[in-house]
Amino acid sequence: MSFFPGKDPEAGDSAACDALEHLIIPRTTDLGGFEVRRALPTAKRRLVGPFIFFDRMGPALLKAGDAIDVRPHPHIGLSTVTYLFDGEIKHRDSLGTEMVIRPGDVNLMTAGRGIVHSERSPENLRGTPLSISGLQTWLALPDGHEEIDPVFDHTTVDELASFSADGVEGRVVIGSYEGYRSPVKVLTDTLYTDLRLAPGASAPLAAQWEERAVYILSGELIVAGDRFEADRLLVFRPGDAIRLEAGEQGCHVMLFGGAALGSKRHIWWNFVSSSKERIEQAKEEWRTGRFDIVPGDEEEFIPLPST
């Protein structure tokens, strides 16, 4: 959920692994039975490749009568990526898109010069307990593409490349991994792979990626003899071939990163841009109602924050 008021992450304890550049402990926000852990951005690490925002949603079970209701809100200069492990979310946007995302599917919404969207629990599921678990990430758009026309793309789980061998199961969400490639099209070289390791199994994280990180979703991850628990973000230095090994209970991780952007990005609320002036312009446009509305979800919106 891109609007969640997550707290800034903090740096973790130093570890002995020479390939590790940063260990980040996400800050958790409790939204009433539904926790969100924000791993990016941090004061020390703003981006990993094009990834400028990384939220871990849940896992949670919402009681009957509760639901996800993210009211319409705007974006510029980024692509949002929604990827679920459990539950369903209904996406609507100002392009007229209406799409329910299910586990393993990919919602890629490229804001460009501006888009408005909402994310809510589907109507047919309301009134019953609702499970939710997933990730929402943002990709900052590269130089020359920040103001492109907005577009929405949905890719089903059956369309994604998957693999299973020697205790390793994976799905390539965006980009490529070990010869497997996702059909999801993005504007920069990107790594985004869902990886599950059986107890004692291992998998590579190649040195080909300019910037690389691993978020530990569950279990214990071992890197060069160091052990890392769940809900930790490991950012690796460039140039080293890494071996990821699962502990005794197995491990579920998300690999992400890619090519570094060519220039600095500023982030304020839901806006990302290389220009502070462009963000000020977007703030004024939302404040004065100049963004497009979301068909079918016109009655509510998230006001511009005061700070």
Sequence and secondary structure as in RCSB ss.txt:
>XXXX:A:sequence
MSFFPGKDPEAGDSAACDALEHLIIPRTTDLGGFEVRRALPTAKRRLVGPFIFFDRMGPALLKAGDAIDVRPHPH
IGLSTVTYLFDGEIKHRDSLGTEMVIRPGDVNLMTAGRGIVHSERSPENLRGTPLSISGLQTWLALPDGHEEIDP
VFDHTTVDELASFSADGVEGRVVIGSYEGYRSPVKVLTDTLYTDLRLAPGASAPLAAQWEERAVYILSGELIVAG
DRFEADRLLVFRPGDAIRLEAGEQGCHVMLFGGAALGSKRHIWWNFVSSSKERIEQAKEEWRTGRFDIVPGDEEE
FIPLPST
>XXXX:A:secstr
 TT      EE    S TTEEEEEE EEEE SS EEEEEES SS   BTTEEEEEEEEEEEE TT   EEEEEEE
BSEEEEEEEEES EEEEETTS EEEE TT EEEEE TT EEEEEE  GGGTTS EEEEEEEEEEE  TT TT   
EEEEE GGGSEEEEETTEEEEEEEEEETTEE S   SS EEEEEEEE TT EEEE TTSSEEEEEEEEEEEEETT
EEE SS EEEE TT  EEEEEEEEEEEEEEEEES  SS  EEETTEEES HHHHHHHHHHHHTT S   TT  S 
       
